[in-house]
Amino acid sequence: MSRQLRRLNVDTGQSAPAQHSIDAWRIALPALSFLAGLAYAFVVIGPRVLNPFNLSWMVGDPATAYLGWAFFRQETHLTFPLGWSHAIGYPLGEPVAYFGSIPLIATVGWLICNIIPENVQYVGIYFVLCSALQFYLGCRIGRQVCGDDAVAGILGGALFLIAPVFTWRAFDHFSSTSHWIILAALDQLLRATARPSATDLNLADPELSIGVRQSYISSMLAIELYHTRKTRICGRLLVWLRWGSG
């Protein structure tokens, strides 16, 4: 009994600093991610795009996305799927996702449309959100791949944030900057591979990504989620088999 108590004391003494470090990281990472995302968005798209009341720069695909939002905000009630506009494609209607209007964000805008100005766009704000999530999830992935190293996590977040395939979409089609959905699925796949748990939160489940994803993002997401589910199921089976044989 005394030997077990000594071992418990040693384990507790070793884990306390590590636990404080983990808690500090969890507090600092969201703030750092927001600052990194905001700074990167300011450099890439500039203050004009970030200004939700400035529409003068909108041409091409961003202008099309704004038209979808402008029609959708005139709806008298919400329908499913989210982002359905009866004014487009009359008389049946059409989802504003075809316009690149990011239906999930458009739905949030519809809920507050009575208190926001008529001429307002949200693509710049959405890119800030995507940039912050890109850095945040990149940090999580970097730490998991590199043995929980904080520096590796920050470098991983920066790598995913400045990825050309992500940055390029900010110059044309903002709804396609939703790469954080793929990173969230990859993060969960790595967590499931390392330690399967029934309490893990599926950040990349389709329920949370509905209305913001593109067809190719959906395809990659489906593959990652399939492997995540399969890994968790296999992990639980192994746990049950070990418990039953023990």
C-alpha positions, -999 to 999 in steps of 0.1 A, spaced: 0 0 0 28 25 9 45 18 -24 14 25 -43 9 58 -24 45 69 -31 39 61 -68 7 81 -68 25 111 -52 53 109 -78 28 107 -107 7 136 -93 38 157 -89 49 151 -124 15 157 -140 7 189 -122 31 212 -142 20 194 -174 -16 200 -166 -10 238 -159 9 239 -193 -21 223 -211 -45 247 -194 -25 277 -204 -22 265 -240 -60 260 -242 -65 296 -230 -38 312 -252 -44 293 -284 -79 307 -292 -67 343 -286 -35 337 -306 -55 321 -334 -79 351 -336 -50 376 -338 -31 356 -364 -63 352 -385 -71 389 -383 -36 399 -391 -33 375 -421 -67 386 -434 -57 422 -432 -26 416 -452 -42 393 -478 -75 410 -485 -70 445 -470 -93 468 -450 -118 474 -479 -129 438 -479 -129 436 -442 -152 465 -439 -187 450 -440 -203 482 -452 -180 486 -482 -194 471 -514 -174 491 -540 -148 464 -545 -173 436 -552 -170 422 -588 -172 388 -603 -178 359 -578 -180 381 -547 -207 402 -564 -226 370 -572 -223 359 -536 -237 393 -525 -267 390 -549 -275 356 -533 -274 371 -499 -294 402 -510 -322 379 -523 -321 356 -493 -325 384 -467 -359 392 -482 -373 359 -473 -402 361 -448 -394 328 -431 -366 301 -431 -369 268 -448 -348 237 -451 -322 233 -465 -308 265 -450 -303 293 -475 -332 285 -498 -345 316 -516 -379 315 -533 -371 347 -552 -344 330 -572 -354 304 -597 -391 313 -594 -415 296 -587 -396 267 -571 -367 287 -557 -331 279 -554 -304 276 -527 -281 306 -524 -252 280 -520 -252 280 -558 -242 317 -556 -214 311 -531 -233 330 -504 -223 306 -476 -258 297 -464 -249 291 -428 -236 327 -424 -264 340 -445 -289 324 -421 -272 341 -392 -274 374 -411 -311 367 -418 -318 364 -381 -305 399 -375 -314 415 -408 -337 439 -391 -309 455 -371 -282 456 -397 -279 481 -426 -293 471 -460 -260 473 -478 -238 449 -458 -215 421 -468 -199 394 -447 -173 377 -469 -144 396 -453 -155 387 -418 -159 351 -429 -124 350 -442 -111 362 -408 -131 334 -392 -116 308 -417 -81 322 -411 -84 319 -374 -98 284 -375 -71 275 -401 -44 285 -376 -62 270 -346 -67 236 -361 -33 236 -377 -18 241 -343 -37 212 -329 -26 190 -358 10 201 -355 11 193 -318 -4 159 -323 20 150 -351 51 163 -332 46 148 -298 27 176 -282 54 202 -289 40 238 -286 65 253 -310 57 227 -336 21 234 -331 25 271 -338 46 264 -369 20 239 -381 -7 265 -376 13 291 -396 20 265 -423 -17 258 -428 -26 295 -426 -3 306 -454 -10 276 -476 -12 288 -512 -43 267 -519 -61 285 -490 -48 320 -498 -56 318 -535 -93 313 -528 -94 347 -509 -90 365 -543 -120 350 -559 -144 326 -541 -146 331 -504 -169 302 -497 -141 279 -509 -119 291 -480 -137 267 -457 -107 245 -455 -110 245 -417 -137 218 -421 -111 195 -436 -86 203 -409 -112 196 -382 -118 162 -397 -81 155 -399 -77 166 -363 -104 142 -352 -88 114 -373 -55 119 -355 -72 119 -321 -91 88 -329 -59 71 -341 -40 80 -310 -67 73 -283 -102 63 -293 -128 77 -269 -165 79 -269 -164 114 -255 -144 130 -283 -162 158 -300 -168 155 -337 -160 191 -347 -161 182 -384 -195 164 -384 -217 174 -413 -242 189 -389 -218 217 -382 -205 222 -417 -238 222 -435 -243 252 -456 -207 262 -459 -190 234 -478 -183 230 -514 -187 197 -533 -150 188 -533 -147 198 -496 -177 175 -489 -159 146 -507 -127 150 -487 -147 154 -455 -166 122 -461 -134 102 -466 -118 116 -434 -150 110 -413 -153 75 -427 -117 67 -415 -123 84 -382 -154 64 -375 -138 32 -386 -108 38 -364 -129 46 -333 -151 15 -338 -120 -7 -342 -104 9 -311 -135 3 -290 -137 -33 -302 -101 -38 -291 -108 -23 -257 -138 -46 -253 -118 -77 -264 -90 -68 -239 -115 -63 -211 -133 -95 -219 -101 -115 -221 -87 -100 -189 
